[in-house]
Amino acid sequence: MEDAGTDAGTGARDRDAEGRARSARPRDGLGRPLPYGAHGVERQPEGVVRAPRETVGEAQALLDAGKPFHAHEVFEDAWKSGPEEERTLWRGLAQLAVGLTHAARGNVTGGARLLRRGAGAVEEWAAGSGVRRPHGMDVEGLARWARELAGRVESGGGSVDAGAEAPRLRGTA
């Protein structure tokens, strides 16, 4: 059996410029690996430092396009490059995006668990910081959305349409 980061054609591991293992396999819109040579969705570049509002805007566009896996990567960049005091916020948002990814893939348990974990993280951050609308985001609304979706997924809703279920990061206003 081939390793996830191994090119089946050469047996060599895919590596980035620093020598870390990276799978170069193409991926679908929900981040699932496709066979080498298949046409996939372009990946998000990693390690991009963005202003917070730029992060929110780019992530919203990806969520609206039904690409929560890609939105997760944008949030992960903010989590890793942003100020220490905001890491819990960005990590929670990344978990919400991954939860939606798993729910769209039909992974009921993983989707619901990550949606609830992300909701808890963003609420914890808001309670500790006293900031209710960081970078214009509706944290309370996001937590409510995540818990409601987790409940629907668990109650037999099956996989969800990621684009149709995408949250509004800045609320409906």
Phi, psi and chi 1 to 4 in degrees:
 res  aa     phi    psi   chi1   chi2   chi3   chi4
   1 MET       -  134.6 -178.6  165.5  164.4      -
   2 GLU   -75.1  144.4  -67.8  -66.0  -31.3      -
   3 ASP   -70.8  147.0 -179.4   54.1      -      -
   4 ALA   -56.1  -28.3      -      -      -      -
   5 GLY  -102.4   18.7      -      -      -      -
   6 THR  -107.1  133.5  -58.0      -      -      -
   7 ASP   -77.6  115.2 -178.2  -29.2      -      -
   8 ALA   -59.4  -27.6      -      -      -      -
   9 GLY   -74.8  -31.5      -      -      -      -
  10 THR  -117.5  -18.3   66.5      -      -      -
  11 GLY    77.7   -1.7      -      -      -      -
  12 ALA   -86.4  145.9      -      -      -      -
  13 ARG   -79.4  139.7  -69.6 -157.3   34.3   97.2
  14 ASP   -73.3  131.0  -58.7  -36.2      -      -
  15 ARG  -134.9  149.7  -58.3 -138.0  174.9 -109.6
  16 ASP   -87.4 -175.7   65.7   12.3      -      -
  17 ALA   -61.8  -26.2      -      -      -      -
  18 GLU   -90.5    1.7  -73.8   78.7   40.4      -
  19 GLY    88.3    4.0      -      -      -      -
  20 ARG   -77.4  142.9  -68.6 -176.9  -59.5 -113.5
  21 ALA   -64.7  131.2      -      -      -      -
  22 ARG  -142.0  134.0  -62.0  -79.6 -172.4 -146.1
  23 SER   -81.8  122.9  177.2      -      -      -
  24 ALA   -91.4    4.2      -      -      -      -
  25 ARG   -61.7  142.9  -72.9  174.0   63.9 -177.9
  26 PRO   -65.4  157.0   18.9  -25.2      -      -
  27 ARG  -129.6  154.8  -65.9 -172.0  177.0  -96.8
  28 ASP   -83.3 -176.6   71.4    5.9      -      -
  29 GLY   -64.7  -17.7      -      -      -      -
  30 LEU  -103.7   14.1  -67.4  174.5      -      -
  31 GLY    82.8    6.0      -      -      -      -
  32 ARG   -77.7  137.1  -66.8  175.2  -71.2 -142.6
  33 PRO   -66.1  140.2   -3.0    7.9      -      -
  34 LEU  -110.1  165.8  -61.8  170.0      -      -
  35 PRO   -62.4  149.1  -19.2   29.3      -      -
  36 TYR   -54.3  139.5  -75.5   99.4      -      -
  37 GLY    89.7  -14.6      -      -      -      -
  38 ALA   -74.3  156.7      -      -      -      -
  39 HIS   -84.0  120.6  178.2   70.3      -      -
  40 GLY  -118.5 -176.1      -      -      -      -
  41 VAL   -87.9  135.7  173.1      -      -      -
  42 GLU   -58.7  134.9 -171.3  172.8  -26.4      -
  43 ARG   -79.9  156.7  -65.1  175.6  121.8  172.2
  44 GLN   -75.1  138.3  -73.4  -59.8  114.4      -
  45 PRO   -66.0  144.3   21.4  -28.3      -      -
  46 GLU   -96.4  151.0  -68.5 -176.7   43.5      -
  47 GLY    78.9   18.7      -      -      -      -
  48 VAL   -80.8  128.3  177.1      -      -      -
  49 VAL   -94.8  120.0  177.3      -      -      -
  50 ARG  -123.0  156.5  -59.5  169.5 -175.0   85.7
  51 ALA   -67.3  150.5      -      -      -      -
  52 PRO   -53.1  -45.0  -28.2   36.5      -      -
  53 ARG   -66.4  -32.0  -73.2 -159.1  177.1 -103.1
  54 GLU   -67.5  -40.8 -176.3 -177.5    3.1      -
  55 THR   -58.7  -48.1  -65.4      -      -      -
  56 VAL   -62.5  -44.5  173.1      -      -      -
  57 GLY   -63.7  -44.5      -      -      -      -
  58 GLU   -67.3  -42.7 -172.9  163.5  -18.5      -
  59 ALA   -62.5  -41.6      -      -      -      -
  60 GLN   -61.8  -42.7 -174.7   68.9   69.1      -
  61 ALA   -61.1  -40.8      -      -      -      -
  62 LEU   -68.4  -41.4  -69.6  163.9      -      -
  63 LEU   -61.1  -46.2  -70.6  164.9      -      -
  64 ASP   -61.6  -30.3  -68.8  -14.6      -      -
  65 ALA   -83.0    3.1      -      -      -      -
  66 GLY    77.4   28.4      -      -      -      -
  67 LYS  -121.1   63.8  -62.5  178.1 -175.7  175.7
  68 PRO   -66.2  -27.7   25.7  -34.9      -      -
  69 PHE   -61.4  -42.0  177.9   80.9      -      -
  70 HIS   -70.0  -37.4  -62.3   78.4      -      -
  71 ALA   -62.2  -38.5      -      -      -      -
  72 HIS   -57.3  -39.8  139.1  -94.0      -      -
  73 GLU   -66.1  -35.6  -68.2  176.8  -31.1      -
  74 VAL   -65.6  -45.8  170.4      -      -      -
  75 PHE   -64.0  -36.4  -72.6  134.7      -      -
  76 GLU   -63.9  -38.2 -168.4  171.5  -87.7      -
  77 ASP   -60.1  -43.3  -76.2  -18.9      -      -
  78 ALA   -65.6  -39.6      -      -      -      -
  79 TRP   -60.5  -43.5  163.1   17.9      -      -
  80 LYS   -80.6  -28.2  -68.2  178.0  178.1  179.0
  81 SER  -106.9  -13.8   67.5      -      -      -
  82 GLY   -78.8  177.8      -      -      -      -
  83 PRO   -65.6  146.6   17.0  -22.9      -      -
  84 GLU   -51.5  -40.5 -179.0   68.8   33.2      -
  85 GLU   -69.3   -9.5   62.6  -88.4    8.8      -
  86 GLU  -109.4    1.3  -70.5 -171.8   -3.1      -
  87 ARG   -60.2  -40.3  -72.7 -160.3  170.4  163.6
  88 THR   -62.8  -38.5  -60.4      -      -      -
  89 LEU   -61.1  -54.5  170.5   65.7      -      -
  90 TRP   -66.7  -37.1  -62.9  114.3      -      -
  91 ARG   -62.9  -43.4 -174.7 -177.3   71.4 -128.5
  92 GLY   -61.8  -41.0      -      -      -      -
  93 LEU   -65.4  -38.8  -67.5  165.7      -      -
  94 ALA   -62.4  -39.9      -      -      -      -
  95 GLN   -65.4  -38.4  -71.1  168.5  -27.6      -
  96 LEU   -60.8  -43.9  -67.6  176.7      -      -
  97 ALA   -65.9  -40.2      -      -      -      -
  98 VAL   -69.1  -36.6  171.1      -      -      -
  99 GLY   -60.3  -43.7      -      -      -      -
 100 LEU   -63.8  -39.1  178.2   55.4      -      -
 101 THR   -57.8  -50.7  -60.7      -      -      -
 102 HIS   -64.8  -39.5  -78.0  -72.4      -      -
 103 ALA   -62.4  -39.1      -      -      -      -
 104 ALA   -70.0  -28.5      -      -      -      -
 105 ARG   -80.5   -7.4  -69.5  176.1  178.0  175.8
 106 GLY    90.5    9.5      -      -      -      -
 107 ASN   -86.4   89.9  177.1   -7.2      -      -
 108 VAL   -61.1  -52.0  170.8      -      -      -
 109 THR   -63.8  -50.7  -57.4      -      -      -
 110 GLY   -65.4  -40.5      -      -      -      -
 111 GLY   -62.6  -50.3      -      -      -      -
 112 ALA   -63.4  -42.5      -      -      -      -
 113 ARG   -61.9  -46.4 -176.7  174.6  -65.9  139.8
 114 LEU   -70.6  -35.2  -78.4  160.2      -      -
 115 LEU   -61.6  -44.5  -74.1  162.8      -      -
 116 ARG   -69.7  -39.0  -73.9 -167.9  179.3   98.3
 117 ARG   -62.9  -43.7 -172.9  179.4  -58.1  154.6
 118 GLY   -63.8  -41.2      -      -      -      -
 119 ALA   -59.9  -44.6      -      -      -      -
 120 GLY   -63.2  -39.5      -      -      -      -
 121 ALA   -66.4  -44.8      -      -      -      -
 122 VAL   -69.2  -34.6  -62.7      -      -      -
 123 GLU   -67.9  -41.3  -73.9  174.9  -33.5      -
 124 GLU   -60.7  -43.9  172.8 -170.6  -31.9      -
 125 TRP   -62.4  -46.8 -178.1   85.4      -      -
 126 ALA   -62.1  -41.6      -      -      -      -
 127 ALA   -64.6  -40.9      -      -      -      -
 128 GLY   -74.5  -31.7      -      -      -      -
 129 SER   -90.8  -25.1   71.2      -      -      -
 130 GLY    78.3    3.0      -      -      -      -
 131 VAL   -93.8  121.2  178.4      -      -      -
 132 ARG   -92.6  -27.6  -65.3  -70.9  171.3 -126.5
 133 ARG  -130.9   67.7  -68.2 -168.4   62.9   87.0
 134 PRO   -63.0  127.9   26.0  -34.1      -      -
 135 HIS    52.8   32.6  -48.7  -65.0      -      -
 136 GLY    81.9    1.1      -      -      -      -
 137 MET   -83.1  144.8  -70.3 -176.3  -73.5      -
 138 ASP   -92.1   84.3  177.7    9.5      -      -
 139 VAL   -60.8  -44.1  172.5      -      -      -
 140 GLU   -61.8  -43.9 -174.8  177.2  -57.3      -
 141 GLY   -64.9  -37.5      -      -      -      -
 142 LEU   -65.3  -43.1  -72.3  169.3      -      -
 143 ALA   -63.6  -41.8      -      -      -      -
 144 ARG   -63.3  -46.0 -170.1  172.3   40.4 -105.8
 145 TRP   -56.7  -47.1  162.9   84.1      -      -
 146 ALA   -63.3  -44.9      -      -      -      -
 147 ARG   -68.0  -38.2  -71.9 -164.2  173.2   94.4
 148 GLU   -64.9  -45.4 -171.3  -86.2  -29.3      -
 149 LEU   -64.2  -42.2 -179.2   57.7      -      -
 150 ALA   -57.6  -43.7      -      -      -      -
 151 GLY   -63.1  -42.9      -      -      -      -
 152 ARG   -65.5  -41.5  -83.9 -165.9  -66.5  122.0
 153 VAL   -62.5  -44.8  167.5      -      -      -
 154 GLU   -68.0  -27.8  -74.4  177.9  -36.8      -
 155 SER   -85.0   19.9   66.4      -      -      -
 156 GLY    96.7   16.4      -      -      -      -
 157 GLY   -70.7  -12.7      -      -      -      -
 158 GLY    69.8 -160.4      -      -      -      -
 159 SER   -70.5  154.5   62.8      -      -      -
 160 VAL  -114.5  160.7  -60.1      -      -      -
 161 ASP   -83.4  110.4  178.2  -34.6      -      -
 162 ALA   -58.7  -40.1      -      -      -      -
 163 GLY   -69.0  -41.6      -      -      -      -
 164 ALA   -69.7  -29.4      -      -      -      -
 165 GLU   -94.3    0.4  -64.5  -69.3  -13.5      -
 166 ALA   -56.6  134.9      -      -      -      -
 167 PRO   -75.5  158.9   32.4  -37.9      -      -
 168 ARG   -95.5  107.5  -59.5  -56.6  -48.4  156.9
 169 LEU   -61.6  -35.1  -61.3  173.5      -      -
 170 ARG  -101.0   13.9  -67.8 -169.3  171.6  122.0
 171 GLY    83.7 -175.3      -      -      -      -
 172 THR   -88.4  -12.1   57.0      -      -      -
 173 ALA   -80.0      -      -      -      -      -
